[in-house]
């Protein structure tokens, strides 16, 4: 997918480009056809579209983003925490969070 072709704000496009560079071209899927804020996107795990992350740059300091790590619904009704919310997240921390959430490894630059 051509990130620059997305009808999104430049801040979120830049974040997506940086994530692709750090995590690899096929490490996540950008979910389209969702009416989201121009400065927000929802990503999904490549092989399990029920594991998602909502990223946004609105209301954040320059160079940071907000992220909601969204988990699929649990069959166990006693499990109520299906989302983790973070604000003011820098790129390095976001990459680490997405690696764990999507069960992927960052690209190695050796």
Buried (B, 14 or more C-beta within 10 A) or exposed (E): EEBEEBEBBEBBBEBBEEBBBBBBEEBBBBBEEEEBBBBBBBBBBBEEEEBBBBBBBEEBEEEBBBBBBBBEEEEEEEEEEEEEEBEEBEBEBBBEBBBEBBEBEBEEEE
